[in-house]
Amino acid sequence: MTKSEIVEILSKKQNNLNHQDLEASVKMLLNLMSSRLSDGGRIEVRGFGSFSLHYRKARRGRNPKTGEQVALRSKYVPHFKPGKELRERANESRAKVTIQS
Amino acid sequence: MTLTKADMVEHLYDKIGLNKREAKDLVEMFFEEIKISLESGKNVKLSGFGNFVLRDKNARPGRNPKTGEEVQVSERRVVTFRPGQKLKGRVEENIGSVE
C-alpha cells in the first residue's frame, strides 16, 4: 500500500473531507513526523509504535566499487518500535494471510 | 520533545484548518489504515518517509534475561521499518554533526 492508496481509502471511508484536504493532511502528517525526527525528537503513537533515533559510531568503511577506504562519520538513524496492538495484530495475521511481495 | 497524536491534531487544525473532530478522526484513521494493510499481509510504502515491512521469523532458542532460563522463542510475524533515503538524509544533515 502506498501513500496515494491510503488517501483513496480514507476518501472512501469518510465524508467530511475532500480529496485535496485528505492528501494535504497525509503529506503534512508525514512531513511533521520527518521534521520531528530530524530535530532529534521522538514520535509516540499508542497502539501503533514509537520512532526514535539510534546512534551509529564513526567507522571506517569501504567504497564497494573501488575497495577504497573511507572514513564514515558518526550519525543517527531512525528506528521504529511497533506498539503492542500492531505487534499483536501483525502476529495474529500470520495464520490467516501470507506476506505479499 | 516527543510528537504525539495530540500534537498532530493541533498541527492539522492550525495548518489545514480542519476542525478538531476532523483532525482527530483523520490521525486515528491514518494509523489504523497502516495497521489494516499490515494485518492483510501488505507492506506499506510511504515515499519520502519509509517502508513498513512484514517479516516471518522462525522459532529460535532464547533466554529469559531476568532469570537466565532457556526458553524457546516461538515463530512470529513482525513489522520492521526501513527509513527512506530522504528521511535518513534529513536526520543525518540536521543532527549528524551534533557531538
N, CA and C atoms of all chains as a GROMACS GRO file, in nm:
protein
  600
    1MET      N    1   0.084  -0.120   0.000
    1MET     CA    2   0.000   0.000   0.000
    1MET      C    3   0.088   0.125   0.000
    2THR      N    4   0.049   0.223  -0.080
    2THR     CA    5   0.127   0.346  -0.091
    2THR      C    6   0.051   0.463  -0.029
    3LYS      N    7   0.119   0.576  -0.024
    3LYS     CA    8   0.060   0.697   0.031
    3LYS      C    9  -0.068   0.734  -0.045
    4SER      N   10  -0.063   0.727  -0.178
    4SER     CA   11  -0.182   0.767  -0.254
    4SER      C   12  -0.296   0.667  -0.234
    5GLU      N   13  -0.263   0.540  -0.212
    5GLU     CA   14  -0.369   0.442  -0.183
    5GLU      C   15  -0.434   0.469  -0.047
    6ILE      N   16  -0.354   0.511   0.050
    6ILE     CA   17  -0.411   0.547   0.180
    6ILE      C   18  -0.509   0.662   0.163
    7VAL      N   19  -0.469   0.762   0.085
    7VAL     CA   20  -0.557   0.878   0.062
    7VAL      C   21  -0.689   0.831  -0.002
    8GLU      N   22  -0.679   0.739  -0.100
    8GLU     CA   23  -0.800   0.687  -0.166
    8GLU      C   24  -0.893   0.619  -0.065
    9ILE      N   25  -0.833   0.535   0.019
    9ILE     CA   26  -0.914   0.459   0.116
    9ILE      C   27  -0.980   0.555   0.215
   10LEU      N   28  -0.904   0.651   0.265
   10LEU     CA   29  -0.960   0.748   0.360
   10LEU      C   30  -1.072   0.825   0.294
   11SER      N   31  -1.053   0.855   0.168
   11SER     CA   32  -1.152   0.931   0.092
   11SER      C   33  -1.284   0.854   0.086
   12LYS      N   34  -1.276   0.722   0.072
   12LYS     CA   35  -1.397   0.639   0.064
   12LYS      C   36  -1.461   0.619   0.200
   13LYS      N   37  -1.377   0.616   0.306
   13LYS     CA   38  -1.430   0.579   0.437
   13LYS      C   39  -1.491   0.695   0.515
   14GLN      N   40  -1.469   0.816   0.469
   14GLN     CA   41  -1.528   0.928   0.542
   14GLN      C   42  -1.582   1.033   0.445
   15ASN      N   43  -1.673   1.116   0.495
   15ASN     CA   44  -1.743   1.210   0.406
   15ASN      C   45  -1.714   1.356   0.438
   16ASN      N   46  -1.640   1.381   0.546
   16ASN     CA   47  -1.622   1.520   0.588
   16ASN      C   48  -1.521   1.596   0.503
   17LEU      N   49  -1.414   1.527   0.464
   17LEU     CA   50  -1.304   1.598   0.400
   17LEU      C   51  -1.295   1.561   0.253
   18ASN      N   52  -1.266   1.660   0.170
   18ASN     CA   53  -1.249   1.631   0.028
   18ASN      C   54  -1.110   1.573   0.002
   19HIS      N   55  -1.094   1.523  -0.118
   19HIS     CA   56  -0.972   1.452  -0.156
   19HIS      C   57  -0.848   1.539  -0.137
   20GLN      N   58  -0.861   1.663  -0.175
   20GLN     CA   59  -0.748   1.756  -0.169
   20GLN      C   60  -0.701   1.779  -0.024
   21ASP      N   61  -0.798   1.797   0.065
   21ASP     CA   62  -0.765   1.816   0.207
   21ASP      C   63  -0.702   1.690   0.266
   22LEU      N   64  -0.755   1.574   0.225
   22LEU     CA   65  -0.700   1.448   0.275
   22LEU      C   66  -0.556   1.431   0.231
   23GLU      N   67  -0.532   1.458   0.104
   23GLU     CA   68  -0.398   1.442   0.051
   23GLU      C   69  -0.301   1.538   0.122
   24ALA      N   70  -0.344   1.661   0.136
   24ALA     CA   71  -0.260   1.761   0.205
   24ALA      C   72  -0.234   1.719   0.349
   25SER      N   73  -0.336   1.664   0.414
   25SER     CA   74  -0.323   1.625   0.555
   25SER      C   75  -0.225   1.510   0.572
   26VAL      N   76  -0.237   1.409   0.484
   26VAL     CA   77  -0.148   1.293   0.494
   26VAL      C   78  -0.002   1.336   0.470
   27LYS      N   79   0.017   1.420   0.369
   27LYS     CA   80   0.152   1.469   0.341
   27LYS      C   81   0.206   1.547   0.460
   28MET      N   82   0.119   1.629   0.516
   28MET     CA   83   0.160   1.712   0.628
   28MET      C   84   0.198   1.628   0.751
   29LEU      N   85   0.119   1.523   0.774
   29LEU     CA   86   0.150   1.433   0.886
   29LEU      C   87   0.289   1.372   0.870
   30LEU      N   88   0.318   1.322   0.751
   30LEU     CA   89   0.447   1.257   0.727
   30LEU      C   90   0.561   1.357   0.737
   31ASN      N   91   0.535   1.477   0.688
   31ASN     CA   92   0.636   1.581   0.697
   31ASN      C   93   0.665   1.620   0.841
   32LEU      N   94   0.558   1.630   0.918
   32LEU     CA   95   0.570   1.664   1.060
   32LEU      C   96   0.652   1.557   1.133
   33MET      N   97   0.625   1.431   1.100
   33MET     CA   98   0.698   1.320   1.163
   33MET      C   99   0.846   1.326   1.124
   34SER      N  100   0.873   1.348   0.994
   34SER     CA  101   1.012   1.357   0.948
   34SER      C  102   1.084   1.472   1.017
   35SER      N  103   1.016   1.585   1.028
   35SER     CA  104   1.078   1.703   1.089
   35SER      C  105   1.114   1.677   1.235
   36ARG      N  106   1.022   1.613   1.305
   36ARG     CA  107   1.049   1.590   1.446
   36ARG      C  108   1.172   1.500   1.465
   37LEU      N  109   1.181   1.398   1.381
   37LEU     CA  110   1.298   1.309   1.390
   37LEU      C  111   1.426   1.384   1.350
   38SER      N  112   1.415   1.467   1.248
   38SER     CA  113   1.532   1.544   1.204
   38SER      C  114   1.579   1.640   1.312
   39ASP      N  115   1.485   1.686   1.394
   39ASP     CA  116   1.522   1.776   1.503
   39ASP      C  117   1.574   1.702   1.626
   40GLY      N  118   1.586   1.572   1.613
   40GLY     CA  119   1.640   1.495   1.724
   40GLY      C  120   1.533   1.446   1.821
   41GLY      N  121   1.405   1.464   1.784
   41GLY     CA  122   1.296   1.424   1.874
   41GLY      C  123   1.246   1.283   1.850
   42ARG      N  124   1.143   1.246   1.926
   42ARG     CA  125   1.081   1.115   1.914
   42ARG      C  126   0.936   1.130   1.871
   43ILE      N  127   0.876   1.018   1.831
   43ILE     CA  128   0.733   1.015   1.799
   43ILE      C  129   0.672   0.898   1.874
   44GLU      N  130   0.559   0.921   1.941
   44GLU     CA  131   0.492   0.811   2.010
   44GLU      C  132   0.345   0.809   1.974
   45VAL      N  133   0.301   0.697   1.916
   45VAL     CA  134   0.160   0.680   1.881
   45VAL      C  135   0.112   0.551   1.945
   46ARG      N  136   0.028   0.566   2.047
   46ARG     CA  137  -0.017   0.448   2.122
   46ARG      C  138  -0.087   0.348   2.031
   47GLY      N  139  -0.051   0.221   2.046
   47GLY     CA  140  -0.113   0.116   1.966
   47GLY      C  141  -0.046   0.096   1.831
   48PHE      N  142   0.026   0.198   1.787
   48PHE     CA  143   0.097   0.187   1.659
   48PHE      C  144   0.246   0.162   1.683
   49GLY      N  145   0.309   0.256   1.752
   49GLY     CA  146   0.450   0.237   1.781
   49GLY      C  147   0.520   0.368   1.806
   50SER      N  148   0.650   0.359   1.827
   50SER     CA  149   0.728   0.481   1.851
   50SER      C  150   0.849   0.484   1.759
   51PHE      N  151   0.886   0.605   1.722
   51PHE     CA  152   1.006   0.627   1.641
   51PHE      C  153   1.107   0.701   1.727
   52SER      N  154   1.230   0.657   1.720
   52SER     CA  155   1.337   0.728   1.791
   52SER      C  156   1.461   0.723   1.704
   53LEU      N  157   1.570   0.779   1.755
   53LEU     CA  158   1.694   0.779   1.678
   53LEU      C  159   1.795   0.688   1.745
   54HIS      N  160   1.865   0.612   1.666
   54HIS     CA  161   1.973   0.529   1.719
   54HIS      C  162   2.106   0.583   1.670
   55TYR      N  163   2.202   0.585   1.760
   55TYR     CA  164   2.334   0.638   1.730
   55TYR      C  165   2.420   0.534   1.660
   56ARG      N  166   2.490   0.576   1.560
   56ARG     CA  167   2.588   0.488   1.495
   56ARG      C  168   2.727   0.550   1.509
   57LYS      N  169   2.819   0.472   1.562
   57LYS     CA  170   2.955   0.521   1.582
   57LYS      C  171   3.025   0.551   1.449
   58ALA      N  172   3.117   0.642   1.452
   58ALA     CA  173   3.202   0.665   1.334
   58ALA      C  174   3.278   0.536   1.305
   59ARG      N  175   3.298   0.505   1.178
   59ARG     CA  176   3.372   0.383   1.146
   59ARG      C  177   3.440   0.400   1.011
   60ARG      N  178   3.534   0.310   0.986
   60ARG     CA  179   3.596   0.307   0.854
   60ARG      C  180   3.513   0.216   0.765
   61GLY      N  181   3.475   0.268   0.650
   61GLY     CA  182   3.401   0.184   0.556
   61GLY      C  183   3.482   0.170   0.429
   62ARG      N  184   3.424   0.101   0.334
   62ARG     CA  185   3.491   0.086   0.206
   62ARG      C  186   3.395   0.121   0.095
   63ASN      N  187   3.442   0.184  -0.005
   63ASN     CA  188   3.365   0.202  -0.126
   63ASN      C  189   3.351   0.064  -0.191
   64PRO      N  190   3.228   0.012  -0.201
   64PRO     CA  191   3.213  -0.125  -0.250
   64PRO      C  192   3.260  -0.141  -0.396
   65LYS      N  193   3.263  -0.034  -0.470
   65LYS     CA  194   3.307  -0.045  -0.611
   65LYS      C  195   3.458  -0.048  -0.623
   66THR      N  196   3.524   0.044  -0.554
   66THR     CA  197   3.669   0.057  -0.572
   66THR      C  198   3.749  -0.012  -0.462
   67GLY      N  199   3.683  -0.045  -0.350
   67GLY     CA  200   3.755  -0.108  -0.240
   67GLY      C  201   3.831  -0.006  -0.156
   68GLU      N  202   3.824   0.118  -0.196
   68GLU     CA  203   3.897   0.226  -0.128
   68GLU      C  204   3.840   0.249   0.012
   69GLN      N  205   3.928   0.274   0.110
   69GLN     CA  206   3.881   0.301   0.246
   69GLN      C  207   3.828   0.443   0.258
   70VAL      N  208   3.714   0.458   0.324
   70VAL     CA  209   3.663   0.591   0.351
   70VAL      C  210   3.625   0.602   0.499
   71ALA      N  211   3.643   0.721   0.556
   71ALA     CA  212   3.604   0.743   0.695
   71ALA      C  213   3.457   0.783   0.698
   72LEU      N  214   3.377   0.712   0.778
   72LEU     CA  215   3.235   0.747   0.792
   72LEU      C  216   3.214   0.812   0.928
   73ARG      N  217   3.149   0.927   0.924
   73ARG     CA  218   3.125   0.999   1.050
   73ARG      C  219   3.017   0.929   1.132
   74SER      N  220   3.016   0.960   1.260
   74SER     CA  221   2.908   0.910   1.345
   74SER      C  222   2.778   0.972   1.297
   75LYS      N  223   2.668   0.901   1.319
   75LYS     CA  224   2.539   0.956   1.273
   75LYS      C  225   2.425   0.895   1.354
   76TYR      N  226   2.307   0.948   1.332
   76TYR     CA  227   2.186   0.892   1.390
   76TYR      C  228   2.101   0.835   1.278
   77VAL      N  229   2.034   0.724   1.306
   77VAL     CA  230   1.942   0.667   1.208
   77VAL      C  231   1.805   0.647   1.275
   78PRO      N  232   1.696   0.667   1.197
   78PRO     CA  233   1.562   0.649   1.252
   78PRO      C  234   1.536   0.502   1.287
   79HIS      N  235   1.468   0.481   1.400
   79HIS     CA  236   1.434   0.345   1.443
   79HIS      C  237   1.286   0.340   1.481
   80PHE      N  238   1.219   0.232   1.442
   80PHE     CA  239   1.077   0.216   1.476
   80PHE      C  240   1.057   0.096   1.565
   81LYS      N  241   0.982   0.115   1.674
   81LYS     CA  242   0.947   0.003   1.761
   81LYS      C  243   0.795  -0.012   1.757
   82PRO      N  244   0.745  -0.121   1.701
   82PRO     CA  245   0.599  -0.138   1.691
   82PRO      C  246   0.535  -0.142   1.830
   83GLY      N  247   0.416  -0.083   1.841
   83GLY     CA  248   0.342  -0.087   1.967
   83GLY      C  249   0.274  -0.221   1.987
   84LYS      N  250   0.220  -0.242   2.106
   84LYS     CA  251   0.164  -0.371   2.144
   84LYS      C  252   0.053  -0.414   2.047
   85GLU      N  253  -0.039  -0.322   2.019
   85GLU     CA  254  -0.152  -0.360   1.934
   85GLU      C  255  -0.106  -0.398   1.793
   86LEU      N  256  -0.018  -0.319   1.734
   86LEU     CA  257   0.032  -0.351   1.600
   86LEU      C  258   0.108  -0.484   1.600
   87ARG      N  259   0.189  -0.503   1.705
   87ARG     CA  260   0.267  -0.628   1.717
   87ARG      C  261   0.173  -0.748   1.720
   88GLU      N  262   0.067  -0.736   1.801
   88GLU     CA  263  -0.024  -0.849   1.816
   88GLU      C  264  -0.107  -0.872   1.689
   89ARG      N  265  -0.156  -0.764   1.631
   89ARG     CA  266  -0.238  -0.780   1.510
   89ARG      C  267  -0.156  -0.838   1.395
   90ALA      N  268  -0.032  -0.792   1.379
   90ALA     CA  269   0.053  -0.846   1.272
   90ALA      C  270   0.081  -0.994   1.297
   91ASN      N  271   0.112  -1.026   1.421
   91ASN     CA  272   0.147  -1.165   1.451
   91ASN      C  273   0.027  -1.259   1.436
   92GLU      N  274  -0.090  -1.212   1.477
   92GLU     CA  275  -0.210  -1.297   1.465
   92GLU      C  276  -0.249  -1.319   1.320
   93SER      N  277  -0.211  -1.226   1.232
   93SER     CA  278  -0.248  -1.241   1.091
   93SER      C  279  -0.163  -1.348   1.021
   94ARG      N  280  -0.056  -1.390   1.088
   94ARG     CA  281   0.036  -1.488   1.029
   94ARG      C  282  -0.037  -1.616   0.989
   95ALA      N  283  -0.133  -1.659   1.073
   95ALA     CA  284  -0.205  -1.783   1.047
   95ALA      C  285  -0.305  -1.768   0.932
   96LYS      N  286  -0.342  -1.644   0.900
   96LYS     CA  287  -0.451  -1.622   0.804
   96LYS      C  288  -0.405  -1.579   0.665
   97VAL      N  289  -0.304  -1.494   0.660
   97VAL     CA  290  -0.260  -1.443   0.530
   97VAL      C  291  -0.109  -1.456   0.514
   98THR      N  292  -0.066  -1.472   0.390
   98THR     CA  293   0.078  -1.472   0.365
   98THR      C  294   0.121  -1.330   0.330
   99ILE      N  295   0.249  -1.304   0.344
   99ILE     CA  296   0.301  -1.171   0.313
   99ILE      C  297   0.310  -1.156   0.161
  100GLN      N  298   0.252  -1.048   0.112
  100GLN     CA  299   0.259  -1.022  -0.033
  100GLN      C  300   0.388  -0.950  -0.064
  101SER      N  301   0.448  -0.987  -0.178
  101SER     CA  302   0.576  -0.922  -0.210
  101SER      C  303   0.552  -0.792  -0.286
  102MET      N  304   1.085   1.628   2.392
  102MET     CA  305   1.032   1.674   2.263
  102MET      C  306   0.973   1.557   2.185
  103THR      N  307   0.864   1.505   2.239
  103THR     CA  308   0.802   1.388   2.175
  103THR      C  309   0.676   1.428   2.102
  104LEU      N  310   0.667   1.387   1.976
  104LEU     CA  311   0.549   1.416   1.895
  104LEU      C  312   0.441   1.311   1.925
  105THR      N  313   0.321   1.358   1.961
  105THR     CA  314   0.211   1.267   1.992
  105THR      C  315   0.094   1.293   1.897
  106LYS      N  316  -0.009   1.208   1.909
  106LYS     CA  317  -0.128   1.227   1.826
  106LYS      C  318  -0.191   1.364   1.853
  107ALA      N  319  -0.189   1.405   1.979
  107ALA     CA  320  -0.248   1.536   2.013
  107ALA      C  321  -0.177   1.649   1.938
  108ASP      N  322  -0.043   1.640   1.926
  108ASP     CA  323   0.032   1.741   1.852
  108ASP      C  324  -0.005   1.738   1.703
  109MET      N  325  -0.025   1.617   1.650
  109MET     CA  326  -0.060   1.604   1.508
  109MET      C  327  -0.196   1.667   1.481
  110VAL      N  328  -0.291   1.643   1.571
  110VAL     CA  329  -0.426   1.701   1.560
  110VAL      C  330  -0.414   1.854   1.560
  111GLU      N  331  -0.338   1.906   1.653
  111GLU     CA  332  -0.319   2.050   1.666
  111GLU      C  333  -0.261   2.109   1.537
  112HIS      N  334  -0.164   2.040   1.482
  112HIS     CA  335  -0.096   2.085   1.360
  112HIS      C  336  -0.192   2.090   1.242
  113LEU      N  337  -0.275   1.987   1.224
  113LEU     CA  338  -0.371   1.984   1.113
  113LEU      C  339  -0.477   2.092   1.131
  114TYR      N  340  -0.512   2.117   1.256
  114TYR     CA  341  -0.607   2.223   1.289
  114TYR      C  342  -0.548   2.359   1.251
  115ASP      N  343  -0.423   2.382   1.288
  115ASP     CA  344  -0.356   2.510   1.260
  115ASP      C  345  -0.330   2.531   1.111
  116LYS      N  346  -0.276   2.428   1.047
  116LYS     CA  347  -0.222   2.448   0.912
  116LYS      C  348  -0.322   2.423   0.801
  117ILE      N  349  -0.416   2.330   0.821
  117ILE     CA  350  -0.507   2.299   0.711
  117ILE      C  351  -0.647   2.351   0.741
  118GLY      N  352  -0.669   2.380   0.868
  118GLY     CA  353  -0.799   2.435   0.904
  118GLY      C  354  -0.907   2.330   0.924
  119LEU      N  355  -0.865   2.205   0.945
  119LEU     CA  356  -0.964   2.104   0.984
  119LEU      C  357  -1.013   2.139   1.124
  120ASN      N  358  -1.139   2.104   1.155
  120ASN     CA  359  -1.178   2.123   1.295
  120ASN      C  360  -1.121   2.010   1.378
  121LYS      N  361  -1.127   2.023   1.509
  121LYS     CA  362  -1.058   1.928   1.598
  121LYS      C  363  -1.109   1.786   1.577
  122ARG      N  364  -1.240   1.774   1.560
  122ARG     CA  365  -1.301   1.641   1.540
  122ARG      C  366  -1.246   1.576   1.412
  123GLU      N  367  -1.249   1.653   1.303
  123GLU     CA  368  -1.200   1.601   1.173
  123GLU      C  369  -1.052   1.565   1.182
  124ALA      N  370  -0.976   1.651   1.247
  124ALA     CA  371  -0.832   1.628   1.257
  124ALA      C  372  -0.804   1.503   1.339
  125LYS      N  373  -0.879   1.487   1.449
  125LYS     CA  374  -0.859   1.371   1.536
  125LYS      C  375  -0.895   1.242   1.462
  126ASP      N  376  -1.009   1.244   1.392
  126ASP     CA  377  -1.050   1.126   1.315
  126ASP      C  378  -0.947   1.091   1.209
  127LEU      N  379  -0.896   1.194   1.142
  127LEU     CA  380  -0.802   1.168   1.034
  127LEU      C  381  -0.674   1.103   1.086
  128VAL      N  382  -0.623   1.155   1.197
  128VAL     CA  383  -0.499   1.099   1.254
  128VAL      C  384  -0.522   0.952   1.295
  129GLU      N  385  -0.637   0.926   1.361
  129GLU     CA  386  -0.670   0.789   1.401
  129GLU      C  387  -0.678   0.697   1.279
  130MET      N  388  -0.749   0.745   1.176
  130MET     CA  389  -0.771   0.663   1.057
  130MET      C  390  -0.642   0.636   0.982
  131PHE      N  391  -0.555   0.735   0.979
  131PHE     CA  392  -0.428   0.720   0.908
  131PHE      C  393  -0.348   0.602   0.966
  132PHE      N  394  -0.332   0.602   1.097
  132PHE     CA  395  -0.254   0.493   1.158
  132PHE      C  396  -0.330   0.361   1.153
  133GLU      N  397  -0.462   0.367   1.162
  133GLU     CA  398  -0.542   0.245   1.154
  133GLU      C  399  -0.530   0.180   1.015
  134GLU      N  400  -0.530   0.261   0.910
  134GLU     CA  401  -0.518   0.206   0.774
  134GLU      C  402  -0.384   0.135   0.755
  135ILE      N  403  -0.280   0.190   0.813
  135ILE     CA  404  -0.149   0.124   0.804
  135ILE      C  405  -0.156  -0.012   0.874
  136LYS      N  406  -0.220  -0.016   0.990
  136LYS     CA  407  -0.232  -0.142   1.064
  136LYS      C  408  -0.316  -0.242   0.986
  137ILE      N  409  -0.426  -0.195   0.925
  137ILE     CA  410  -0.512  -0.284   0.847
  137ILE      C  411  -0.434  -0.343   0.729
  138SER      N  412  -0.356  -0.258   0.662
  138SER     CA  413  -0.277  -0.306   0.549
  138SER      C  414  -0.178  -0.414   0.594
  139LEU      N  415  -0.110  -0.387   0.704
  139LEU     CA  416  -0.009  -0.483   0.752
  139LEU      C  417  -0.074  -0.614   0.797
  140GLU      N  418  -0.191  -0.607   0.860
  140GLU     CA  419  -0.252  -0.733   0.904
  140GLU      C  420  -0.319  -0.805   0.787
  141SER      N  421  -0.323  -0.738   0.669
  141SER     CA  422  -0.369  -0.806   0.548
  141SER      C  423  -0.250  -0.862   0.469
  142GLY      N  424  -0.132  -0.854   0.528
  142GLY     CA  425  -0.013  -0.909   0.464
  142GLY      C  426   0.051  -0.815   0.364
  143LYS      N  427   0.004  -0.689   0.362
  143LYS     CA  428   0.056  -0.594   0.264
  143LYS      C  429   0.151  -0.494   0.328
  144ASN      N  430   0.273  -0.487   0.275
  144ASN     CA  431   0.370  -0.388   0.322
  144ASN      C  432   0.321  -0.248   0.287
  145VAL      N  433   0.368  -0.148   0.360
  145VAL     CA  434   0.324  -0.010   0.339
  145VAL      C  435   0.443   0.074   0.298
  146LYS      N  436   0.430   0.142   0.183
  146LYS     CA  437   0.540   0.224   0.132
  146LYS      C  438   0.500   0.370   0.132
  147LEU      N  439   0.567   0.448   0.216
  147LEU     CA  440   0.537   0.591   0.223
  147LEU      C  441   0.657   0.666   0.169
  148SER      N  442   0.647   0.707   0.043
  148SER     CA  443   0.764   0.762  -0.024
  148SER      C  444   0.810   0.889   0.049
  149GLY      N  445   0.940   0.903   0.062
  149GLY     CA  446   0.998   1.016   0.134
  149GLY      C  447   1.013   0.989   0.282
  150PHE      N  448   0.934   0.894   0.333
  150PHE     CA  449   0.939   0.863   0.476
  150PHE      C  450   1.005   0.728   0.499
  151GLY      N  451   0.937   0.623   0.454
  151GLY     CA  452   0.997   0.490   0.470
  151GLY      C  453   0.894   0.381   0.446
  152ASN      N  454   0.939   0.256   0.457
  152ASN     CA  455   0.852   0.141   0.433
  152ASN      C  456   0.834   0.059   0.560
  153PHE      N  457   0.708   0.017   0.583
  153PHE     CA  458   0.680  -0.078   0.690
  153PHE      C  459   0.674  -0.216   0.625
  154VAL      N  460   0.762  -0.304   0.670
  154VAL     CA  461   0.782  -0.432   0.602
  154VAL      C  462   0.757  -0.547   0.699
  155LEU      N  463   0.675  -0.643   0.655
  155LEU     CA  464   0.646  -0.761   0.737
  155LEU      C  465   0.754  -0.866   0.718
  156ARG      N  466   0.786  -0.936   0.826
  156ARG     CA  467   0.882  -1.047   0.816
  156ARG      C  468   0.834  -1.162   0.903
  157ASP      N  469   0.842  -1.283   0.847
  157ASP     CA  470   0.812  -1.402   0.926
  157ASP      C  471   0.941  -1.455   0.986
  158LYS      N  472   0.941  -1.474   1.118
  158LYS     CA  473   1.061  -1.521   1.188
  158LYS      C  474   1.040  -1.665   1.232
  159ASN      N  475   1.142  -1.745   1.215
  159ASN     CA  476   1.136  -1.883   1.265
  159ASN      C  477   1.150  -1.884   1.417
  160ALA      N  478   1.104  -1.993   1.477
  160ALA     CA  479   1.126  -2.011   1.620
  160ALA      C  480   1.277  -2.021   1.645
  161ARG      N  481   1.320  -1.975   1.762
  161ARG     CA  482   1.463  -1.982   1.793
  161ARG      C  483   1.480  -1.996   1.944
  162PRO      N  484   1.592  -2.053   1.985
  162PRO     CA  485   1.616  -2.062   2.128
  162PRO      C  486   1.651  -1.925   2.184
  163GLY      N  487   1.599  -1.894   2.300
  163GLY     CA  488   1.630  -1.765   2.363
  163GLY      C  489   1.649  -1.785   2.512
  164ARG      N  490   1.663  -1.674   2.583
  164ARG     CA  491   1.682  -1.680   2.727
  164ARG      C  492   1.596  -1.574   2.793
  165ASN      N  493   1.540  -1.607   2.906
  165ASN     CA  494   1.475  -1.506   2.987
  165ASN      C  495   1.585  -1.419   3.046
  166PRO      N  496   1.589  -1.290   3.008
  166PRO     CA  497   1.701  -1.207   3.052
  166PRO      C  498   1.706  -1.189   3.205
  167LYS      N  499   1.594  -1.205   3.271
  167LYS     CA  500   1.593  -1.190   3.417
  167LYS      C  501   1.648  -1.312   3.489
  168THR      N  502   1.599  -1.429   3.447
  168THR     CA  503   1.633  -1.549   3.521
  168THR      C  504   1.748  -1.628   3.455
  169GLY      N  505   1.775  -1.596   3.328
  169GLY     CA  506   1.878  -1.671   3.258
  169GLY      C  507   1.829  -1.805   3.207
  170GLU      N  508   1.704  -1.834   3.234
  170GLU     CA  509   1.644  -1.962   3.197
  170GLU      C  510   1.629  -1.972   3.045
  171GLU      N  511   1.658  -2.088   2.988
  171GLU     CA  512   1.642  -2.107   2.844
  171GLU      C  513   1.497  -2.128   2.809
  172VAL      N  514   1.450  -2.052   2.710
  172VAL     CA  515   1.313  -2.069   2.662
  172VAL      C  516   1.314  -2.066   2.510
  173GLN      N  517   1.213  -2.129   2.450
  173GLN     CA  518   1.201  -2.125   2.305
  173GLN      C  519   1.122  -1.999   2.267
  174VAL      N  520   1.177  -1.917   2.178
  174VAL     CA  521   1.101  -1.804   2.125
  174VAL      C  522   1.020  -1.857   2.007
  175SER      N  523   0.887  -1.844   2.015
  175SER     CA  524   0.801  -1.905   1.914
  175SER      C  525   0.815  -1.833   1.780
  176GLU      N  526   0.773  -1.901   1.672
  176GLU     CA  527   0.777  -1.835   1.541
  176GLU      C  528   0.676  -1.721   1.542
  177ARG      N  529   0.706  -1.617   1.470
  177ARG     CA  530   0.618  -1.500   1.474
  177ARG      C  531   0.634  -1.414   1.351
  178ARG      N  532   0.534  -1.327   1.330
  178ARG     CA  533   0.542  -1.226   1.224
  178ARG      C  534   0.566  -1.091   1.289
  179VAL      N  535   0.664  -1.019   1.236
  179VAL     CA  536   0.699  -0.889   1.295
  179VAL      C  537   0.693  -0.778   1.189
  180VAL      N  538   0.676  -0.656   1.236
  180VAL     CA  539   0.676  -0.538   1.149
  180VAL      C  540   0.810  -0.468   1.165
  181THR      N  541   0.878  -0.443   1.054
  181THR     CA  542   1.002  -0.367   1.062
  181THR      C  543   0.984  -0.237   0.984
  182PHE      N  544   1.065  -0.139   1.013
  182PHE     CA  545   1.058  -0.011   0.943
  182PHE      C  546   1.191   0.015   0.875
  183ARG      N  547   1.185   0.043   0.744
  183ARG     CA  548   1.306   0.080   0.671
  183ARG      C  549   1.294   0.226   0.630
  184PRO      N  550   1.366   0.315   0.698
  184PRO     CA  551   1.355   0.457   0.663
  184PRO      C  552   1.400   0.481   0.520
  185GLY      N  553   1.333   0.574   0.452
  185GLY     CA  554   1.370   0.608   0.314
  185GLY      C  555   1.494   0.695   0.310
  186GLN      N  556   1.552   0.706   0.190
  186GLN     CA  557   1.674   0.787   0.170
  186GLN      C  558   1.654   0.930   0.218
  187LYS      N  559   1.534   0.985   0.186
  187LYS     CA  560   1.508   1.125   0.216
  187LYS      C  561   1.506   1.148   0.368
  188LEU      N  562   1.437   1.059   0.440
  188LEU     CA  563   1.431   1.073   0.586
  188LEU      C  564   1.569   1.053   0.647
  189LYS      N  565   1.640   0.949   0.600
  189LYS     CA  566   1.775   0.924   0.653
  189LYS      C  567   1.864   1.046   0.631
  190GLY      N  568   1.853   1.104   0.511
  190GLY     CA  569   1.932   1.222   0.477
  190GLY      C  570   1.901   1.339   0.567
  191ARG      N  571   1.772   1.362   0.589
  191ARG     CA  572   1.731   1.475   0.672
  191ARG      C  573   1.780   1.458   0.816
  192VAL      N  574   1.770   1.335   0.866
  192VAL     CA  575   1.814   1.310   1.004
  192VAL      C  576   1.965   1.332   1.017
  193GLU      N  577   2.041   1.281   0.919
  193GLU     CA  578   2.187   1.296   0.925
  193GLU      C  579   2.230   1.440   0.913
  194GLU      N  580   2.166   1.512   0.822
  194GLU     CA  581   2.201   1.650   0.797
  194GLU      C  582   2.180   1.737   0.921
  195ASN      N  583   2.060   1.718   0.981
  195ASN     CA  584   2.025   1.809   1.090
  195ASN      C  585   2.094   1.779   1.221
  196ILE      N  586   2.114   1.652   1.251
  196ILE     CA  587   2.174   1.625   1.380
  196ILE      C  588   2.299   1.539   1.370
  197GLY      N  589   2.341   1.509   1.247
  197GLY     CA  590   2.459   1.425   1.227
  197GLY      C  591   2.585   1.488   1.284
  198SER      N  592   2.585   1.621   1.289
  198SER     CA  593   2.706   1.688   1.334
  198SER      C  594   2.705   1.716   1.484
  199VAL      N  595   2.593   1.683   1.550
  199VAL     CA  596   2.586   1.701   1.695
  199VAL      C  597   2.685   1.608   1.763
  200GLU      N  598   2.764   1.662   1.854
  200GLU     CA  599   2.864   1.576   1.920
  200GLU      C  600   2.800   1.489   2.026
   0.00000   0.00000   0.00000
